[in-house]
Amino acid sequence: MSLPKRVLYYLLGFSIGAIVVYFIWSGKGVSFDYGMDARTLKQIRIREKVYTPEAQAVLTKNNLDSVAVNTILKNGDVNFSESKPRIKPCPEYLISGNGRFKNIQLYIQRCDSIATIQKVIIK
């Protein structure tokens, strides 16, 4: 069999397999959080969120709600240079928003079962 035919059969089989895998995994809500930011944000998102009175006051003053916080936790960037990820037992992270929330930063303390939003910083 010639090389062009081999390549054609390979690409055809690979394409069919990729489509099957896509349809199987798309219905299961599988996420691939391999990066440092993605893992950290996912670990914060899956915990119960508690707001300090200071953070709640800033959110209320600026007409922000938990939807804005959840959007930042889904699409934000973790600033590891200003975070304290090695503090035991509860590491602290500074998360910057993206898009329409790019002027908002969250300072979050992540413990075993609770993520405490300690500060909301609006630039």
N, C-alpha and C positions, 0 to 999 in steps of 0.2 A: 504494500500500500504506500502511496506517495505521501510526502510530508504535508502538502496542502490538505489532503483528505484527513490525515491524522489531526491536524490543527482544527479543521472544521468539525470533526466528531467530538474533539475535546471541548471546544467552545459551545457546541450544542448541548452536550451533557452537563457542562458546568452551568449553563444558563438555566436549564430545566431544574437542576438541583438547587440553585440559588432562589428561584421562584418558589419552589416547594418549601424551603426553609423559611423564606420570608413570610409566607402565609401561615405556617405553623407557629412561628414565634410572635407574629404581630397580634394574635388573639390572646396571648398569655401575659402580656404586659411585662415582658423581659426587658431589662435595661442592662447596659454594659458600662458600668461606672468604673473605669480603670485608672483614670487620671487622679492626681492628688486632690484637685478642686472637686471633682465629681464625687469622689468617695467621702470627702469631708462634708460636703453639702447634703449628700444622701443620709449620712449618719445623723446630721442635725434634723433633717426633715422627718425622719421616722420616729423621733422622740416627741413626747408631749412638750408643747411650747408654753413657757410661763414668762410673763412680762413683768419687769420691775415697775414700780410706780413712776419712776423717772421716764422710762421708755414709753409707758402707756400715755403719759402726759404729752410727750413730744408727738406721738402718733395722733392723738386727739387734736392737738393744736394745729397740726398740718393736714387734717382731714385724711389721714391714712388709716387703713384697716389691715386685718390679717391677710387679705388677698394680696396687698402690696408686699407684705413680709414674705408670704409664700412664693410670690413671683421672684423676689430677690433671692430666696433660698433655692429656687429652681435654676435661675439663669445667672446668678451672681458670680463674682470672682473672690476667692479667698486670698487675702493679703497676708501671706505667711511671714513676711519680714516684720510686720507689726502685730502678729499674733503670738500666742504663747502655747504652742501645741504640745509641749512636753511637760506641762504642769500636771502634777498628780493631785488628786484624783480627777479633777475636772479641767481639761484644757480650754483655753479661751481663743476665740477666732474673731478677726475683723473681716467682715464680708462687704464688698462694694457692689452696688447694684449696676445693672446694665440697661441700655435702652432708655426708656422714659424715667427709670428710677436711678439713673447714673449719678445723681447728686445725693443719694442716700447711702449711708453705711450703717451696718449693724454690728454691734459688739456682743458676741454670744459666748456663754459659758456652757459647754457640753458635758453633762454628767451621764451616769449610767442610764437613767430612764427619763431625764428631764433636760431640755435645752432652755436655758434662761436667757432671754434677750435683755441684756443689762443696759445697753445704751442704744439710742437711735440718733445718729449724727447726720444732720442735713447741712450740706455745704451751700 
